[in-house]
C-alpha cells in the first residue's frame, strides 16, 4: 500500500510530518493493507495565515482494489486532530465497504433487491453514511 502525502503552502511539510502521517495511516488501516493500492492524504489550512476554529483539514482517499475510491474529510483545530479524525473515518468507511462485500458474498441472489447490484447498493449505502457524517460532524 502506497501512501502519498500532499500539503498546501500554509502547512510546512517535512520528512517528520510525512512519516508521522504514514505511520498514523498504516496503523489505522493495517488490516486492509492487502486490499488497498494507494492512500492519498491532503493536508490544508483552510484559513491560511489567519487562526480560526477547525481550520485544519485532512482529506484521505483510499483506492481499494477493484472498487471506486473512497474519500473522507475531517476538520479540526490542530493538524494532528484532523489527521487522526480522517484516519478514523477512513477506517470506518473501509470497514463498512468490506463488511458489506463479505455479507453480499454469503447472501443468495434472492436477497438482492430487483434491479440493483451489490456495487450500487454499497455505493448508495456509503454515500448515505458519508452525508450523515458530513452533516453530523
N, C-alpha and C positions, 0 to 999 in steps of 0.2 A: 504494500500500500504506500503510494507516494503522497507526501504531504507538502503542499506548496503554500507559503505564507506571503501575503501581499499587504502593504500598508500605505496609507495616504501620506501626503507631505507633512502633516501635522504630528505624525507619530514617528518618532525616531527609531528606525529599525536597527537591530543589532543582532549579532550571532546569538547572544544570550537570550534575547526576546524570542527569536525564531526557534531556538532549541527548547525553550520553555513551552511555547505553543505546541510544538511537535510532541513533546512528552505528554502534555495535557490531553491532546487528541488521541495519541496512541493508547494511553491509559484508559480513557473513556470508551474507546471503540475497539479495544483489543480483541474481543470475541467475534468481531465482524471483519477482521483483517483479511481473511481469505476471500471474503465476498465483495470487497471494495477494491477498485483500481486506483482511485485518487481522491484526496480531500483537498479542497481549496479553501483557504482561510483568508478573509479580507478584513483588515482592521481599519477603522476610520474614526476620526474625531469629528463628530457631527457639527460642532460649533467652532472648529478651528482654534484660534488663539483665545477665544472668549470662554471662560469657565461657565459651566451650567450643569444642572442635574441630568443624569442619564444621557450624557453627550458622547460617551464612548460606545461604539457599535462594533460588533463582531458578527460577520456573516460566514457561515460554513456551508460548503456544498459538497456532498458526498456523491461519488459515482459508483453505484452498485453494479456489479457485473450483470449484463443482460437486462437492465432496468433503467428507467429515466432517472436523471439526477434528482437528489433531494436537497433542498436548501432551507436553512433556518437562520434566523437573526435574533440577536439578543443585545439590548441596550442596557447600560449600567453606568454608575458614577465612576467606576475605575475600569481600566483595560483588563485587569485580572478578572474582575467580576463578569465583564462582558464575554471574555473567552470561556470561563467556566460555565456560564449560563448557556452559551451557544453549544458547547460540547455536550452538556446535559440534554438539551433539546434535540440535538442530532442523535444522541444515543437512543432517546425515546422514539424518535421518528423511525430509526432503523429497526428497533425492537418491534415496533408496530408493523412495518413492512415485512420483515422476515417471519414474524409470528403469523401474519395473515397468509403468507405464502405457504408456510408449513401446514396451516389448517386447511387451506384450499387443496393441497395435495391429497389430504386424507378424506376430504369431503367427496361425495359422489356427484356426478353431473346433475342428478335430480335436485340437489340442494342449491344449485345456482339459479338465480332469477333468469327468466326468459329474456333474451336479448342483451344480456350483459356478460362480458367475460370477466375473469378474475382480475386481470390487469386494470380494467376500467373500474371495477369495484375498489381495488386498492388505491387507485389514484383519487377516486371520489372520496373515500374514507380519509385519506391523508389530507386532502385539501380542506375537508371539514375540520379536522383536528388542527391544522395549521391556522385556519381562520380563528378558531376558538382560542388558540394560544396567542395569536397576534393581538386580539382584542381583549384578551383576559390579562395580559401582562401589563 
